[in-house]
Amino acid sequence: MKLKRYYIDKIDGENVVLEGDEFHHLANVMRTREGENVELFCGDDYNYVATVAKLNKKNAELKLISKTKNIANPVQKIDLFQALAKGDKLSLIMQKITEIGASNMVVFESKFCDVKSNTGKLDKLESVSVSACKQCGRSKLTNVQGVMSFKDVVASVKKYDHFIVFYENEENLLLKDYLPAIKQNQNVAIVIGPEGGFSNEEIDALKSAGAKIVSLGKRILRTETAAILGVSVISQYLE
């Protein structure tokens, strides 16, 4: 039987305490009892099996009994630079790219973003990543950064081996034709614009900085669809 998984901020030693939402889920939702085993992850490369030693009113005391290497973590660094989007679209993107294998999600502002910067919305994304890791078996979260200015996005180009911008008006280079240029162990960034698209000036700035402008095909995709598809294609190609 597959063990239920819970996220804990830190594991240091064989005795740990589970609190907050994860404790509530363990004790009140899953009705876990003392003596039962669960699986823990804390953002490192391992899964930990632990026994529930004691259930208190506000926390659970657990004792670690084994530690194994996690095999579901991404083997390739793929970062998503995602423009601000309306509603719950950022949450959907975070959920799916965590399952697919992204390492980081950087949220940024650009000229045609039609939503205001909201760091509170970013705080929610960590919990989305935790839930996605529970489901897909990862032990490393997809980290969240932002909200970054477009100027800082342009300045980030040189930090990557491949800085790939998906642009609906690109006519010469398809993603499928660029894939062979990407090699194992290279750092890859994918950039997705807002629902209003990039301005010509923004595309020119990215090109001048060394970004590669590519097309995902003939159809114009929603920002969340483009993000999920882009990470998926590159992740599958490299893994």
For each residue, the residues with C-beta under 8 A, 3 or more apart:
1:
2:
3: 37 38 39 49
4: 26 30 32 38 39
5: 38 39 40 41 47 133 134 137
6: 18 22 25 26 38 39 40 41 134
7: 22 40 41 42 43 130 133 134 141
8: 11 16 18 22 40 41 42
9: 42 43
10: 42
11: 8 16 40 42 44 48 64
12: 16
13: 16 64
14: 63 64
15: 53 61 62 63 64
16: 8 11 12 13 40 50 61 62 64
17: 59 60 61 62
18: 6 8 22 23 26 40 59 60 62
19: 22 23 58 59
20: 23 24
21: 24 25 127
22: 6 7 8 18 19 25 26
23: 18 19 20 26 27 58 59 60
24: 20 21 27 28 29
25: 6 21 22 28 29 30
26: 4 6 18 22 23 29 30 32 38 52 60
27: 23 24 30 31 32 55 60
28: 24 25 31
29: 24 25 26
30: 4 25 26 27
31: 27 28
32: 4 26 27 36 38 52 55 60
33: 36 52 55
34: 52 53 54 55
35: 51 52
36: 32 33 51 52
37: 3 49 50 51 52 65
38: 3 4 5 6 26 32 49 50 52 62
39: 3 4 5 6 47 48 49 50
40: 5 6 7 8 11 16 18 47 48 49 50 62 64
41: 5 6 7 8 44 46 47 48 70 133 138 139
42: 7 8 9 10 11 48 139
43: 7 9 139 140 141
44: 11 41 139 140
45: 69 70 73 139 140
46: 41 67 68 69 70 139
47: 5 39 40 41 67 68 69 70 139
48: 11 39 40 41 42 64 66 67
49: 3 37 38 39 40 64 65 66 67 68
50: 16 37 38 39 40 62 63 64 65
51: 35 36 37 62 63 65
52: 26 32 33 34 35 36 37 38 55 60 61 62
53: 15 34 61 62 63
54: 34 60 61
55: 27 32 33 34 52 60 61
56: 59 60 61
57:
58: 19 23
59: 17 18 19 23 56
60: 17 18 23 26 27 32 52 54 55 56
61: 15 16 17 52 53 54 55 56
62: 15 16 17 18 38 40 50 51 52 53
63: 14 15 50 51 53
64: 11 13 14 15 16 40 48 49 50 67
65: 37 49 50 51
66: 48 49
67: 46 47 48 49 64
68: 46 47 49
69: 45 46 47
70: 41 45 46 47 73 137 138 139 140
71:
72: 136 137 138 139
73: 45 70 138 139 140
74: 77 78 101 102 103 138 140 235
75: 238 239
76: 101 184 185 186 188 235 238 239
77: 74 103 187 188
78: 74 101 102 103 188 189 190 231 234 235 238
79: 102 103 104 105 106 160 187 188 189 190
80: 93 97 102 104 105 106 189 190 192 227 230 231
81: 106 108 148 153 156 189 190 191 192
82: 85 90 93 105 106 107 108 192 223 227
83: 107 108 109 110 113 192 193 194 223
84: 90 107 108 109 113 115 116 117 118 147 194
85: 82 89 90 93 115 194 195 223 224
86: 89 114 115 195
87:
88: 91 92
89: 85 86 92 93 223 224
90: 82 84 85 93 94 107 121 122 125
91: 88 94 95 124 125 128
92: 88 89 95 96 224
93: 80 82 85 89 90 96 97 105 224 227 228
94: 90 91 97 98 105 125 128 129 132 142 144
95: 91 92 98 99 128 129 131 132
96: 92 93 99 100 132 227 228 231
97: 80 93 94 100 101 102 105 142 227 228 231
98: 94 95 102 128 129 132 133 136 138 141 142
99: 95 96 132 135 136
100: 96 97 228 231 232 235
101: 74 76 78 97 231 235 239
102: 74 78 79 80 97 98 105 142 231 235
103: 74 77 78 79 140 142 143
104: 79 80 142 143 144 145
105: 79 80 82 93 94 97 102 125 142 143 144 145
106: 79 80 81 82 145 146 148 153 156
107: 82 83 84 90 122 144 145 146 147 148
108: 81 82 83 84 146 147 148 149 150 152 153
109: 83 84 113 117 147 148 149 150
110: 83 113 150 153 193 194 198 199 202
111: 150 196 198 199 201 202
112: 193 194 195 196 197 198 199
113: 83 84 109 110 194 196
114: 86 194 195 196
115: 84 85 86 118
116: 84
117: 84 109 147
118: 84 115 121 122 147
119: 122 123 146 147
120: 123 124
121: 90 118 124 125
122: 90 107 118 119 125 144 146 147
123: 119 120 126
124: 91 120 121 127 128
125: 90 91 94 105 121 122 128 129 144
126: 123 129 130 141 144
127: 21 124 130 131
128: 91 94 95 98 124 125 131 132
129: 94 95 98 125 126 132 133 141 142 143 144
130: 7 126 127 133 134 141
131: 95 127 128 134 135
132: 94 95 96 98 99 128 129 135 136 138 142
133: 5 7 41 98 129 130 136 137 138 139 140 141
134: 5 6 7 130 131
135: 99 131 132
136: 72 98 99 132 133
137: 5 70 72 133
138: 41 70 72 73 74 98 132 133 141
139: 41 42 43 44 45 46 47 70 72 73 133
140: 43 44 45 70 73 74 103 133
141: 7 43 98 126 129 130 133 138
142: 94 97 98 102 103 104 105 129 132
143: 103 104 105 129
144: 94 104 105 107 122 125 126 129
145: 104 105 106 107 148
146: 106 107 108 119 122
147: 84 107 108 109 117 118 119 122
148: 81 106 107 108 109 145 152 153 156
149: 108 109 152 153
150: 108 109 110 111 153 154 202 205
151: 154 155
152: 108 148 149 155 156
153: 81 106 108 110 148 149 150 156 157 191 206
154: 150 151 157 205 206 209
155: 151 152 158 209
156: 81 106 148 152 153 159 160 163 189
157: 153 154 160 163 189 206 209 210 211
158: 155 209 210
159: 156 187 189
160: 79 156 157 163 187 188 189
161: 182 183 186 187 188
162: 181 182 186 187 188 189 212
163: 156 157 160 189 191 206 209 210 211 212
164: 175 178 188 189 190 191 211 212 214 230 234
165: 191 193 198 203 206 211 212 213 214
166: 175 190 191 192 193 214 215 216 226 230
167: 170 193 198 203 213 214 215
168: 197 215 216 220 221
169: 203
170: 167 173 213 214 215
171: 215
172:
173: 170 177 178 212 213 214 215
174: 177 178 214 215 216 217
175: 164 166 178 179 214 215 216 230 233 234
176: 179 233
177: 173 174 180
178: 164 173 174 175 181 182 212 214
179: 175 176 182 233 234 237
180: 177
181: 162 178
182: 161 162 178 179 186 188 234 237 238
183: 161 186
184: 76 238
185: 76
186: 76 161 162 182 183
187: 77 79 159 160 161 162
188: 76 77 78 79 160 161 162 164 182 234 238
189: 78 79 80 81 156 157 159 160 162 163 164
190: 78 79 80 81 164 166 227 230 231 234
191: 81 153 163 164 165 166 206 211
192: 80 81 82 83 166 223 226 227 230
193: 83 110 112 165 166 167 196 197 198 202 223
194: 83 84 85 110 112 113 114 197 198 223
195: 85 86 112 114 222 223
196: 111 112 113 114 193
197: 112 168 193 194
198: 110 111 112 165 167 193 194 202 203 206
199: 110 111 112 202 203
200: 203 204
201: 111 204 205
202: 110 111 150 193 198 199 205 206
203: 165 167 169 198 199 200 206 207 213
204: 200 201 207 208
205: 150 154 201 202 208 209
206: 153 154 157 163 165 191 198 202 203 209 211 213
207: 203 204 210 211 213
208: 204 205
209: 154 155 157 158 163 205 206
210: 157 158 163 207
211: 157 163 164 165 191 206 207
212: 162 163 164 165 173 178
213: 165 167 170 173 203 206 207
214: 164 165 166 167 170 173 174 175 178
215: 166 167 168 170 171 173 174 175
216: 166 168 174 175 219 221 226 229 230
217: 174
218:
219: 216
220: 168
221: 168 216 225 226 229
222: 195 225 226
223: 82 83 85 89 192 193 194 195 226 227
224: 85 89 92 93 227 228
225: 221 222 228 229
226: 166 192 216 221 222 223 229 230
227: 80 82 93 96 97 190 192 223 224 230 231
228: 93 96 97 100 224 225 231 232
229: 216 221 225 226 232 233
230: 80 164 166 175 190 192 216 226 227 233 234
231: 78 80 96 97 100 101 102 190 227 228 234 235
232: 100 228 229 235 236
233: 175 176 179 229 230 236 237
234: 78 164 175 179 182 188 190 230 231 237 238
235: 74 76 78 100 101 102 231 232 238 239
236: 232 233 239
237: 179 182 233 234
238: 75 76 78 182 184 188 234 235
239: 75 76 101 235 236
